[in-house]
Amino acid sequence: MQAVGKLSKYIKPYILFAIIAPIMMIVEVSMDLLQPTILQHIIDDGIAENDTVFILRSFGLMIITSLIGLIGGIGCSIYASRTAVNFSTDLRHDLYETITYFSNSSKDKFTLGKLVTNLTSDIEMLQRALTMLLKIFVRGPMMFIGAIVIVFITARELFPILMVVVPILAFCMYYFTALSGKLFHKVQLVVDVVNTKVQENLAGIRVIKAYNRKNHQIDQFTDINTQLMKRSMSADQIIGVLAPLTMFVVNMGIVAALWMGAIKVDNNTLQVGVILAFINYLMMVMQGLMSSSMVLVQLARAVPSAERIVEVLEEKIEFTNPSVPESHKIQGSVSFENVSFSYLKGTESVLKNISFHVNAGETVGILGMTGSGKSTLVKMIPRLFDVDSGVIKIDGIPIGQYGLEHLRQSIGFAPQKATLFSKTIAENLQYGKSEATEQQILQALQASNAREFVDRLEAGTEHVLTQGATNLSGGQRQRLAMARAFIRKPNILVLDDVTSAVDSISEKAIQQAIDEQFAGATKFIVSSKISSVRHANQILLMDDGKIIAKGTHEQLLKTSELYNEMAKTQAEKGVTLSE
Ligand SMILES: Nc1ncnc2c1ncn2[C@@H]1O[C@H](COP(=O)(O)OP(=O)(O)OP(=O)(O)O)[C@@H](O)[C@H]1O
């Protein structure tokens, strides 16, 4: 419930709408409550006394009260919807913004499926709960209490029936509401799993097909789907039982009213109209209780959603900006001083006491076996992760002292996995530099050896990529991702194994372009191929999170056994080591 309180600030800008809605509802319910009493007087005073004028006047009153009730009802719906839709739009915006600023470890913690559920069904759930709250929360209790009070005043002879029926109805509502709340919470947990599974399977559909795992994946999905079906079914059935059960109790109440009423009418101690009005009020008591319980069910379902949303909104943004950020133009000398890092706090470090220094404009090759920590090392430079201990300095200043945007603006980062967006090639490159001109785009494509294949596309740089850029080859994707890093002409260029899918002729052309166009930039080139880093000013050889040797190609050939072994194996496999 605390979470609901925390989200209430999103209602504040629309507080006027949120106040008008229930007021309009009070108008509607008041008019509804008047109707049976007017009816009672039509029967007992108009029809019984043959007073036509009174009957016509009462009909007029009924029409006027109905019209006022109608206006109240419509007004309430409009203002309740306005409040709830605005509330959910603002909340969705903030949630999306928070997720955008998530650190990588936060993204790993909340799975993609869960975040999608937060942005869609959780918010939808809150929106629905708020609409119901504003529309029905007043209606239910007011109708319930109002009907009981009126029966007590105008039909006290039949009041004992209410004293029996109401507690039974209240117990049924309480029991089923509590039970269904628990069941819907379980449903929501399975919805999360379904979303995550769908996301994963669709993203990996090609792998699934290639490995003939379609049936296995379908079976797995069917299992979760069946689980969801069973849980949803039991939750829905519980709610489904409630309506006929309460109707049965009310019908028993009506039978009792007719029976008691008939005896009293026979004894001339009660008028017929009172029985009719009582039956109407009994229905209203049921409706009041029913709608109150529906709101409670909806609220019970919304509370876990609110908790999940608040959990995301309150996730600590690990990368804090310094209050007075360093803003001098970054030249590009980089040093790591005893840097250690682990993805999960308390587990074995992935980087262990890493120390090295590189002058501005130099090239560092980072070489090592798979899983040795190469990508992790370069991800520390634009602060995609923060160090556990030690310090990383750029131009002699700890990177934490730079404004995050300024720091990242100075770095061209091409990650190992070439992530591209379902937009045109030009728009993808503009992620690197939003104001890039056509000329600059073409230059960047030229440097990454992508110009040739882009020119062959009918729409050129306006060619639209599919989701995940599946309409390009792996090497083409890598070249575009590189062009995106090149286009900002950064002072620090990080290329994380970006030529693994590029042929050796293209790789050579790219290396040449980098040497020519980024002569002044500090370059980090991650690779498992010696040929990609052999000309670097220094090569860091990594193994199990440590730098086990560093130096130039020639120095390492003399000093490192592992380097020699790699050179030998790669030469045997035909990986070019020579010019
Ligand atoms: N997001 C993550 N969460 C937890 N562990 C991770 C994460 N990313 C990488 N690791 C682990 O950190 C270690 C180093 O991974 P890293 O990607 O830095 O290696 P690498 O040398 O770049 O490997 P490769 O050459 O295969 O790309 C590995 O043991 C890996 O399992």
The ligand as an SDF file (V2000), in Angstrom:
LIG
                    3D

 31 33  0  0  0  0  0  0  0  0999 V2000
   26.6110   -8.6950  -17.8530 N   0  0  0  0  0  0  0  0  0  0  0  0
   27.3390   -9.6290  -17.2420 C   0  0  0  0  0  0  0  0  0  0  0  0
   26.9310  -10.1450  -16.0610 N   0  0  0  0  0  0  0  0  0  0  0  0
   27.6670  -11.0790  -15.4180 C   0  0  0  0  0  0  0  0  0  0  0  0
   28.8250  -11.5850  -15.8830 N   0  0  0  0  0  0  0  0  0  0  0  0
   29.2850  -11.1350  -17.0600 C   0  0  0  0  0  0  0  0  0  0  0  0
   28.5710  -10.1410  -17.8030 C   0  0  0  0  0  0  0  0  0  0  0  0
   29.2620   -9.8880  -18.9340 N   0  0  0  0  0  0  0  0  0  0  0  0
   30.3620  -10.6810  -18.8970 C   0  0  0  0  0  0  0  0  0  0  0  0
   30.3790  -11.4230  -17.7710 N   0  0  0  0  0  0  0  0  0  0  0  0
   31.4270  -12.3780  -17.3760 C   0  0  0  0  0  0  0  0  0  0  0  0
   32.6510  -11.6590  -17.2700 O   0  0  0  0  0  0  0  0  0  0  0  0
   33.7230  -12.4210  -17.7810 C   0  0  0  0  0  0  0  0  0  0  0  0
   34.4840  -11.5890  -18.8160 C   0  0  0  0  0  0  0  0  0  0  0  0
   33.6050  -11.3350  -19.8960 O   0  0  0  0  0  0  0  0  0  0  0  0
   34.0360  -10.4000  -21.1100 P   0  0  0  0  0  0  0  0  0  0  0  0
   32.8730  -10.2440  -21.9860 O   0  0  0  0  0  0  0  0  0  0  0  0
   34.6720   -9.1800  -20.5760 O   0  0  0  0  0  0  0  0  0  0  0  0
   35.1400  -11.3240  -21.7750 O   0  0  0  0  0  0  0  0  0  0  0  0
   35.8580  -11.1540  -23.1810 P   0  0  0  0  0  0  0  0  0  0  0  0
   37.3090  -11.3490  -22.9160 O   0  0  0  0  0  0  0  0  0  0  0  0
   35.4480   -9.8890  -23.8400 O   0  0  0  0  0  0  0  0  0  0  0  0
   35.2720  -12.4080  -23.9680 O   0  0  0  0  0  0  0  0  0  0  0  0
   34.9920  -12.5840  -25.5330 P   0  0  0  0  0  0  0  0  0  0  0  0
   36.3080  -12.5780  -26.2340 O   0  0  0  0  0  0  0  0  0  0  0  0
   34.3230  -13.8990  -25.5880 O   0  0  0  0  0  0  0  0  0  0  0  0
   34.1050  -11.4550  -25.9310 O   0  0  0  0  0  0  0  0  0  0  0  0
   33.1440  -13.6850  -18.3330 C   0  0  0  0  0  0  0  0  0  0  0  0
   33.3930  -14.7310  -17.3890 O   0  0  0  0  0  0  0  0  0  0  0  0
   31.6630  -13.4210  -18.4330 C   0  0  0  0  0  0  0  0  0  0  0  0
   30.9330  -14.5710  -18.1320 O   0  0  0  0  0  0  0  0  0  0  0  0
  1  2  1  0
  2  3  1  0
  2  7  2  0
  3  4  2  0
  4  5  1  0
  5  6  2  0
  6  7  1  0
  6 10  1  0
  7  8  1  0
  8  9  2  0
  9 10  1  0
 10 11  1  0
 11 12  1  0
 11 30  1  0
 12 13  1  0
 13 14  1  0
 13 28  1  0
 14 15  1  0
 15 16  1  0
 16 17  2  0
 16 18  1  0
 16 19  1  0
 19 20  1  0
 20 21  2  0
 20 22  1  0
 20 23  1  0
 23 24  1  0
 24 25  2  0
 24 26  1  0
 24 27  1  0
 28 29  1  0
 28 30  1  0
 30 31  1  0
M  END
$$$$
